[in-house]
C-alpha cells in the first residue's frame, strides 16, 4: 500500500481477525483518530482472504493527519466478541 493522504476516498483497509468468520453476525473496525475521537466503520468479510475483513474509506473517514489506531471487532453473538490485533495507519498531509 502506498502513502495515504488526508481526505482520501476509496482506500481499502484490510484487517486480520485471526478467526474463522463463518457465522459472524457483524464486523467492524474500531478506529481511534489522531484527535482521540473514536469511531466505528462497518466492515465486510473478505471473500478471497480467509479471516480478513475489509473496509473502503468514504468521505470524512480520513479527515485528520496523523496516526489512526485500528482494531477489528467480530460479533458472533452478543456473548461472543472477538478482537483482532491493533494496527496503525499513517495519514499524511496533501503536500507530504
Secondary structure, 3 states (H helix, E strand, C coil): CCCEECCCCCCEEEEECCCCCCCCCEEEEEEECCCCCEEEEECEECCCCCCEEEEECCCCCCCCCEEEEEEEEEEEECCEEEECCCEEEEEECCCC
